[in-house]
């Protein structure tokens, strides 16, 4: 009886830890993707500005 209780508590604790780790990984990955999107957005904006300058200069 006591061994079953110990096994159940250990298994439950393990499942909770695994769930918390998975949630932490998801939050971290969303943060990284959001950070990369900022750089991509800045790159696209700079390209648009350069394209507009080229149009005004009559090159394109």
N, C-alpha and C positions, 0 to 999 in steps of 0.2 A: 504494500500500500504506500509506504513512504517512498519507495523507489519510483513509483508511478508519478507521485506528486513532484518529485525533483525533476524527473524527465519532462513533465508537462510545463513546469516553470521555466526550465532551460530552453525548451523549444519555443515557448511563447516569447521569451526574452530575445532569442535569436531572430525570430520573425520581426519583432518590433525594431531591432537594430537594423536589419536588412531593409525594412521599409523606410526608415529614417535616412539611411545612406542613399537609397534610390531617390528619395525626395531631394536630398542635398545635391545629388548629381544633376537632376533635372533643373533645379534652380541655378546652379553654376553654368550649365550649358545655355540656358536662356539668357543669362547675363553676358556670356561670351558672344553669343549671336547678336545681341543688341549692340554690343560694343563694336563688333565688326560692321554692322549696318551703318553706324555713324561714319566710319571711315569710307565706306562705299558711297554713301550719300554725298560726302564732301568731295570725293573724286569725281562723281558725276556732275556735281554743281560746277566744279572747276573746268571740266571739259565743256560744259555748256557756255560758260563765260568766255573761254578761249575761242569756241566756235563763233560766238557773237562778235568778238573782236576781229576775227578773220573775215566775217561777212562785212563788217563796217569798213575794213581795210580794202575790200574788193578782191581778196585772194580766193575766196570760195564762192 
